[in-house]
Amino acid sequence: MNLLITGGAGFIGSRFAELLVTQEIPNKFSSITVVDNLTYSGNLANLDSIISMPLFYFHQADIVNKFEMEGIIKERSVDVIVNFAAESHVDRSIESSFKFLHTNVMGTQNLLDLAKNLGIERYLQVSTDEVYGSITIGSWEEDEPLKPNSPYSASKAGADLLVLAYGKTYGINVGITRCCNNYGLRQFPEKIIPLFVSNLIDGKRVPIYGNGKQIREWIHVDDHCRGVAAVLENGNPGEIYNIAGTDEFENIELARKIIAYFGKSEKEAFEFVADRKGHDLRYSLTGNKIRKELGVNPQIEFEEGLRQTIDWYVANESWWRPLLKK
């Protein structure tokens, strides 16, 4: 079995590739190919640890480009596709939504057409909890109606519906995972944890949207990758699996945990800024289905994972500092 990982030079996709190639997540793939267009958040350096390993291949390509993608799939005799490729930052989608629809919707449609036409055995779409909208109390199960509130989440919801439609219409073996907020090494520094850490290293304040009371659920990227791998191997065709995290915090509480690492007070470190347009108050997943059906539970406790993540950014300025200009 030959695996294709799209968006595999990004934060989550590169870690997924790394864990599979090194067999830290045991698997039986004969070869693993990564495709990434290397836009601002795709970084070839994320694959440094595996780029020269046997039976690993990298191709720079746009998932919207039918001819490029068809050639890669045929050349590498791809049997299975996992689609991580996406424009993913909410603020950027509010400023300009075209790229999000182009990549997230049309790119997914192109991959599904190729899966249909080339006889791909399994197609897995990596999605987000943001497609559900906002939830005040309780947590989402997989059958919750989709109510996205940003151009980003709307594009991901549209892609999810395409995946399910192709599964029903053409009989493709498809699946979807929806995960909460990720953290860990090599996350692009526009995201909240690396943004706060890099600001504090540079003696800057951390920006807090509105009153900072927005609540997010968190999972370490390695635990997310283990969930994706379990769904890829053992998930039922046509099914959605939510991958829930270990903890949920108000953004301001998360900021307090990060500034404590640097010995900073709220007075000297916090900067309250205008809230994001249409900012969702809270996301929360139960994770009941993946736990009961596939035995998947997060393994990394948040406090330890956060400390390790901050340590990594402190020790690896050479990785993130050039990205601040993008």
C-alpha positions as CSV (number, residue, x, y, z in Angstrom):
1,M,0.0,0.0,0.0
2,N,1.3,3.4,-1.0
3,L,0.2,6.5,0.9
4,L,-0.1,10.1,-0.4
5,I,-0.2,12.9,2.2
6,T,-1.3,16.2,0.8
7,G,-0.4,19.4,2.8
8,G,2.4,17.3,4.2
9,A,4.9,20.1,4.7
10,G,2.6,22.0,7.1
11,F,2.4,21.8,10.8
12,I,0.1,18.7,11.3
13,G,0.8,17.0,8.0
14,S,4.5,17.0,8.4
15,R,4.3,15.6,11.9
16,F,1.9,12.9,10.6
17,A,4.4,12.0,7.8
18,E,7.3,12.0,10.3
19,L,5.5,9.6,12.8
20,L,4.6,7.2,10.0
21,V,8.0,7.2,8.2
22,T,9.9,6.6,11.4
23,Q,7.3,3.9,12.5
24,E,6.6,5.8,15.7
25,I,3.0,5.2,14.6
26,P,3.3,1.6,13.3
27,N,2.0,1.1,9.8
28,K,2.4,-1.2,6.7
29,F,2.8,1.4,4.0
30,S,5.3,0.4,1.3
31,S,6.0,4.1,0.4
32,I,4.9,7.5,1.7
33,T,4.7,10.5,-0.6
34,V,4.1,14.1,0.6
35,V,2.7,16.8,-1.7
36,D,2.7,20.4,-0.6
37,N,2.5,23.7,-2.6
38,L,4.9,25.3,-0.1
39,T,2.8,28.4,0.3
40,Y,3.6,30.7,3.4
41,S,2.7,28.0,6.0
42,G,4.2,25.0,4.1
43,N,7.9,24.6,5.1
44,L,10.2,22.0,3.5
45,A,12.4,22.2,6.6
46,N,9.6,20.5,8.5
47,L,10.5,17.3,6.6
48,D,14.3,17.5,7.2
49,S,14.3,14.4,9.5
50,I,12.8,12.1,6.9
51,I,13.4,13.7,3.5
52,S,16.3,11.4,2.7
53,M,14.8,8.2,4.1
54,P,14.1,5.3,1.7
55,L,10.7,5.1,0.1
56,F,9.8,8.6,1.1
57,Y,9.1,11.1,-1.7
58,F,8.3,14.8,-1.8
59,H,6.6,16.7,-4.6
60,Q,5.9,20.4,-4.7
61,A,2.4,20.7,-6.3
62,D,-0.9,22.4,-5.9
63,I,-3.8,20.0,-5.1
64,V,-6.0,22.0,-7.4
65,N,-3.8,21.2,-10.4
66,K,-5.4,18.1,-11.9
67,F,-2.6,17.2,-14.2
68,E,0.2,17.5,-11.6
69,M,-1.7,15.5,-9.1
70,E,-2.8,12.8,-11.5
71,G,0.9,12.4,-12.6
72,I,2.1,12.1,-9.0
73,I,-0.6,9.6,-8.1
74,K,0.2,7.4,-11.1
75,E,4.0,7.7,-10.7
76,R,3.9,6.7,-7.1
77,S,1.1,4.1,-7.5
78,V,-0.9,5.7,-4.7
79,D,-3.5,3.5,-3.0
80,V,-4.5,5.8,-0.1
81,I,-4.8,9.6,0.2
82,V,-4.9,11.6,3.4
83,N,-5.8,15.3,2.7
84,F,-4.3,17.7,5.2
85,A,-3.9,20.5,2.6
86,A,-5.8,23.6,3.6
87,E,-5.6,27.3,4.1
88,S,-6.4,27.4,7.8
89,H,-6.1,30.8,9.5
90,V,-9.4,32.4,10.4
91,D,-8.1,36.0,10.3
92,R,-6.6,35.5,6.8
93,S,-9.9,34.1,5.6
94,I,-11.8,37.2,6.9
95,E,-9.4,39.5,5.1
96,S,-9.5,37.5,1.8
97,S,-11.6,34.3,1.4
98,F,-10.8,33.4,-2.3
99,K,-7.7,31.3,-1.5
100,F,-9.6,29.4,1.2
101,L,-12.4,28.4,-1.2
102,H,-10.0,27.7,-4.0
103,T,-7.7,25.3,-2.0
104,N,-10.1,23.9,0.6
105,V,-13.1,23.3,-1.7
106,M,-11.8,23.0,-5.2
107,G,-8.7,21.2,-4.1
108,T,-10.7,18.7,-2.2
109,Q,-13.1,18.3,-5.2
110,N,-10.1,17.7,-7.5
111,L,-8.6,15.0,-5.2
112,L,-12.0,13.3,-4.9
113,D,-12.3,13.2,-8.7
114,L,-8.9,11.7,-9.0
115,A,-9.7,9.1,-6.3
116,K,-12.8,8.2,-8.2
117,N,-11.1,8.0,-11.6
118,L,-7.9,6.3,-10.5
119,G,-9.4,3.7,-8.1
120,I,-8.0,5.0,-4.8
121,E,-8.8,2.5,-2.1
122,R,-9.2,5.0,0.8
123,Y,-9.6,8.7,1.0
124,L,-9.5,10.5,4.4
125,Q,-10.3,14.2,4.8
126,V,-8.7,16.0,7.8
127,S,-11.2,18.7,9.0
128,T,-11.9,20.9,12.0
129,D,-14.3,21.3,14.9
130,E,-14.9,24.8,13.6
131,V,-17.4,23.5,11.0
132,Y,-19.9,23.0,13.9
133,G,-19.9,26.7,14.7
134,S,-20.0,27.7,18.4
135,I,-21.5,25.8,21.4
136,T,-22.3,27.4,24.7
137,I,-22.6,24.3,26.8
138,G,-22.1,20.6,26.2
139,S,-20.0,19.0,23.4
140,W,-20.5,18.0,19.8
141,E,-21.1,14.5,18.5
142,E,-20.5,13.7,14.9
143,D,-24.1,14.1,13.8
144,E,-24.4,17.7,14.9
145,P,-25.6,20.1,12.1
146,L,-22.8,22.2,10.5
147,K,-23.1,25.9,11.3
148,P,-19.7,27.5,10.3
149,N,-19.2,31.2,11.1
150,S,-16.1,32.2,9.2
151,P,-15.0,31.9,5.6
152,Y,-12.4,29.4,6.7
153,S,-14.8,27.1,8.5
154,A,-17.4,27.4,5.8
155,S,-14.8,26.3,3.2
156,K,-13.9,23.3,5.4
157,A,-17.6,22.4,5.9
158,G,-18.2,22.6,2.1
159,A,-15.2,20.3,1.6
160,D,-16.6,17.8,4.2
161,L,-19.9,17.7,2.4
162,L,-18.2,17.0,-0.9
163,V,-16.4,14.1,0.7
164,L,-19.6,12.6,2.0
165,A,-21.4,13.2,-1.3
166,Y,-18.6,11.4,-3.3
167,G,-18.8,8.5,-0.9
168,K,-22.5,8.1,-1.4
169,T,-22.7,8.9,-5.1
170,Y,-19.6,7.0,-6.3
171,G,-19.0,4.4,-3.6
172,I,-15.6,5.7,-2.7
173,N,-14.2,4.6,0.7
174,V,-14.1,8.0,2.3
175,G,-13.7,9.2,5.9
176,I,-13.5,12.5,7.8
177,T,-11.7,13.5,11.0
178,R,-12.6,16.7,12.9
179,C,-10.2,17.8,15.5
180,C,-9.9,20.6,18.1
181,N,-7.1,23.1,18.4
182,N,-3.6,21.6,18.0
183,Y,-0.3,22.6,19.5
184,G,3.2,21.3,19.3
185,L,6.5,21.7,17.5
186,R,6.7,23.5,14.1
187,Q,3.4,25.3,14.2
188,F,3.4,28.4,12.1
189,P,3.9,31.5,14.3
190,E,0.7,33.2,13.5
191,K,-1.2,30.7,15.6
192,I,-1.9,31.6,19.2
193,I,0.7,29.6,21.2
194,P,3.7,30.2,19.0
195,L,2.6,33.8,18.4
196,F,2.5,34.4,22.2
197,V,5.8,32.6,22.7
198,S,7.7,34.4,19.9
199,N,6.3,37.8,21.1
200,L,7.5,37.1,24.7
201,I,11.0,36.0,23.5
202,D,11.2,39.3,21.6
203,G,10.0,41.4,24.6
204,K,6.6,42.1,23.1
205,R,3.2,41.9,24.6
206,V,0.7,39.2,23.7
207,P,-2.5,40.3,21.9
208,I,-5.7,39.2,23.6
209,Y,-8.9,39.4,21.5
210,G,-11.7,41.2,23.2
211,N,-12.0,40.1,26.8
212,G,-10.1,36.8,26.2
213,K,-13.1,34.7,27.3
214,Q,-13.2,32.6,24.2
215,I,-12.9,28.9,25.1
216,R,-10.9,26.4,23.0
217,E,-10.2,22.7,23.4
218,W,-6.6,21.6,23.0
219,I,-4.8,18.5,21.8
220,H,-1.1,17.8,21.2
221,V,-0.3,17.3,17.5
222,D,1.1,13.8,18.1
223,D,-2.2,12.7,19.7
224,H,-4.1,14.2,16.7
225,C,-1.9,12.2,14.3
226,R,-2.5,9.0,16.3
227,G,-6.2,9.6,15.9
228,V,-5.9,10.2,12.2
229,A,-3.9,7.0,11.7
230,A,-6.4,5.0,13.6
231,V,-9.3,6.3,11.5
232,L,-7.3,5.7,8.3
233,E,-6.7,2.1,9.2
234,N,-9.8,1.1,11.0
235,G,-12.5,3.7,10.6
236,N,-15.7,2.6,8.9
237,P,-16.3,3.8,5.3
238,G,-18.3,7.1,5.1
239,E,-18.0,7.9,8.8
240,I,-16.9,11.0,10.6
241,Y,-14.7,10.8,13.7
242,N,-14.3,13.7,16.1
243,I,-10.8,13.8,17.8
244,A,-11.2,15.5,21.1
245,G,-8.6,17.1,23.3
246,T,-7.5,16.8,26.9
247,D,-8.4,20.2,28.2
248,E,-10.3,23.4,27.4
249,F,-9.3,26.9,28.5
250,E,-10.3,30.5,28.0
251,N,-7.8,32.2,25.8
252,I,-6.8,34.5,28.6
253,E,-6.2,31.5,30.8
254,L,-4.0,29.9,28.2
255,A,-2.1,33.3,27.9
256,R,-1.6,33.2,31.7
257,K,0.0,29.8,31.5
258,I,2.4,31.0,28.8
259,I,3.5,34.2,30.4
260,A,4.1,32.3,33.7
261,Y,6.8,30.3,31.8
262,F,8.6,33.6,31.1
263,G,8.0,35.1,34.5
264,K,5.9,37.9,33.2
265,S,2.9,39.6,34.8
266,E,-0.4,40.3,33.1
267,K,0.2,44.0,33.4
268,E,3.5,43.9,31.6
269,A,2.6,41.1,29.0
270,F,-1.1,41.5,28.0
271,E,-2.4,43.8,25.3
272,F,-6.1,43.7,24.8
273,V,-7.1,44.3,21.1
274,A,-10.4,44.5,19.1
275,D,-12.1,41.2,18.9
276,R,-12.1,39.1,15.8
277,K,-15.2,39.6,13.5
278,G,-17.8,36.8,14.2
279,H,-15.5,35.3,16.8
280,D,-16.9,31.9,18.0
281,L,-17.1,31.7,21.8
282,R,-16.5,28.0,22.4
283,Y,-15.7,24.8,20.6
284,S,-16.0,21.4,22.3
285,L,-16.0,17.7,21.1
286,T,-16.9,14.6,23.0
287,G,-14.6,12.2,21.3
288,N,-17.0,9.4,22.4
289,K,-17.1,7.7,19.0
290,I,-13.4,7.4,18.3
291,R,-12.8,6.3,21.9
292,K,-15.5,3.5,21.8
293,E,-15.0,2.3,18.3
294,L,-11.2,2.6,17.8
295,G,-9.9,2.9,21.4
296,V,-8.2,6.3,20.8
297,N,-7.5,8.6,23.7
298,P,-5.1,11.5,24.0
299,Q,-1.8,10.4,25.7
300,I,-0.1,13.8,26.3
301,E,-1.2,15.9,29.3
302,F,-1.6,19.5,28.4
303,E,0.7,21.0,31.0
304,E,3.6,18.8,30.0
305,G,2.9,19.2,26.3
306,L,2.8,22.9,26.6
307,R,6.0,23.1,28.5
308,Q,7.8,20.9,25.9
309,T,6.3,23.1,23.1
310,I,7.5,26.3,24.7
311,D,10.9,24.8,25.3
312,W,11.1,23.8,21.6
313,Y,10.3,27.4,20.4
314,V,12.9,28.8,22.8
315,A,15.5,26.4,21.5
316,N,14.6,26.8,17.8
317,E,14.5,30.5,16.9
318,S,16.3,29.7,13.7
319,W,13.2,27.8,12.5
320,W,10.5,30.3,13.4
321,R,12.2,33.7,13.1
322,P,12.4,33.8,9.3
323,L,8.7,32.9,9.1
324,L,7.7,36.1,10.9
325,K,8.2,37.9,7.7
326,K,5.6,35.8,5.7
